[in-house]
């Protein structure tokens, strides 16, 4: 199962894939569930939020941290 850990206060996200790949992202503003796909949005230099990752929800678990 893929794992997403999204810290809503620090705007950071850690993504760990089934393959064992683990990545961290800064300036993540939101995680949205759209049509069975989690879309991760990151703040860009121009101030706009853009999707940087799309991952199927059927094999992904999301944890939200608010610290």
Secondary structure as GFF3:
##gff-version 3
##sequence-region A 1 67
A	DSSP	beta_strand	2	7	.	.	.	ID=ss1
A	DSSP	beta_strand	12	16	.	.	.	ID=ss2
A	DSSP	beta_strand	22	25	.	.	.	ID=ss3
A	DSSP	beta_strand	28	34	.	.	.	ID=ss4
A	DSSP	beta_strand	37	43	.	.	.	ID=ss5
A	DSSP	beta_strand	49	56	.	.	.	ID=ss6
A	DSSP	three_ten_helix	57	59	.	.	.	ID=ss7
A	DSSP	beta_strand	60	65	.	.	.	ID=ss8
###
